[in-house]
Amino acid sequence: MNSLVLFLPFVLIMGGFMYLQSRRQRRAMQATIDLHESLRPGDRVHTTSGLQATVAAITEDTVDLEIAPGVVTTWMKLAIRDKILPEDAEAPDDLDEFDDEAADAEDGADRRVIGDS
């Protein structure tokens, strides 16, 4: 009887943990299904391999992605990781300033190397 009292909390904790994990997994799977059902031609997407493309056509199990102008490839819907939202597609203004500063620093490094020779 004493060992049952010690074992019961362990079983309850493990049961609760397993329930929460399965619930999280079901929620993630439903989000993936909702994403695939919401795809429309013209949407920008990321694939699981990191490719950015535009949806050209959709069938029940596959999606045609335009990866370059006039280049269309066929992928399984499961390969679509997420949509690229319009605000994600724009480069932030700060990035342009960083690129200019990096280019200036590289020019300065080139001048120093040439001047030291």
C-alpha positions in Angstrom: 0.0 0.0 0.0 2.8 2.4 0.9 4.5 1.8 -2.5 1.2 2.6 -4.3 1.0 6.0 -2.5 4.5 6.8 -3.7 3.9 5.6 -7.3 0.6 7.3 -7.8 1.9 10.9 -8.0 4.5 9.8 -10.5 1.8 8.2 -12.7 -0.4 11.4 -12.5 2.5 13.7 -13.4 3.5 11.6 -16.4 -0.1 11.3 -17.5 -0.5 15.1 -17.4 2.8 15.6 -19.2 1.7 13.2 -22.0 -1.7 15.0 -22.3 -0.1 18.4 -22.6 2.4 17.2 -25.3 -0.3 15.6 -27.4 -2.4 18.7 -27.2 0.5 20.9 -28.3 1.2 18.5 -31.2 -2.5 18.5 -32.3 -2.5 22.3 -32.2 0.7 22.5 -34.4 -0.8 20.0 -36.9 -4.0 22.0 -37.1 -2.0 25.2 -37.8 -0.2 23.5 -40.6 -3.5 22.2 -42.1 -4.9 25.7 -41.9 -1.9 27.2 -43.6 -2.1 24.7 -46.5 -5.9 25.3 -46.9 -5.3 29.1 -47.0 -2.8 29.0 -49.8 -3.8 30.9 -53.0 -2.0 31.6 -56.3 0.1 34.7 -55.9 1.0 34.0 -52.3 4.7 34.3 -51.4 5.9 31.3 -49.3 9.0 29.7 -47.7 9.6 26.0 -48.1 11.1 23.8 -45.5 14.4 23.8 -47.4 14.5 27.7 -47.2 13.4 28.5 -50.8 11.3 31.6 -51.3 8.8 31.3 -54.1 5.4 32.4 -55.4 2.5 30.0 -55.5 1.5 29.5 -59.2 -1.1 26.7 -58.9 -2.5 24.4 -56.2 -3.9 20.8 -56.4 -5.0 18.6 -53.5 -1.6 17.3 -52.6 0.9 19.5 -54.6 1.6 23.1 -55.2 3.4 24.7 -58.2 5.9 27.3 -57.1 7.4 29.9 -59.4 11.0 30.2 -58.1 12.1 32.6 -60.9 10.3 34.4 -63.7 9.0 31.6 -66.0 10.5 28.8 -63.8 7.8 26.7 -62.1 8.5 23.6 -60.0 6.0 21.2 -58.4 6.3 20.6 -54.6 4.3 18.6 -52.1 2.1 20.9 -49.9 3.9 19.6 -46.8 7.1 21.3 -48.1 5.4 24.8 -47.5 6.7 26.0 -44.1 5.0 29.5 -44.0 3.7 32.5 -45.9 5.8 35.5 -46.4 3.8 38.5 -45.2 4.1 41.8 -47.1 5.9 43.5 -44.3 8.5 40.6 -44.2 9.3 41.1 -47.8 10.4 44.7 -47.4 14.0 45.3 -46.3 14.3 47.5 -43.2 15.7 51.0 -43.8 18.4 50.4 -41.1 19.8 47.6 -43.3 20.6 50.0 -46.1 22.5 52.3 -43.8 24.5 49.3 -42.5 25.4 48.2 -46.1 26.6 51.8 -46.9 28.8 51.8 -43.7 30.2 48.4 -44.5 31.0 49.5 -48.1 32.8 52.6 -46.8 34.7 50.5 -44.3 35.8 48.1 -47.0 36.9 51.0 -49.2 39.0 52.4 -46.4 40.6 49.0 -45.8 41.5 48.8 -49.5 43.1 52.2 -49.4 45.2 51.3 -46.3 46.5 48.1 -47.9 47.4 50.0 -51.1 49.0 52.9 -49.2 51.1 50.5 -47.1 52.7 48.7 -50.1 
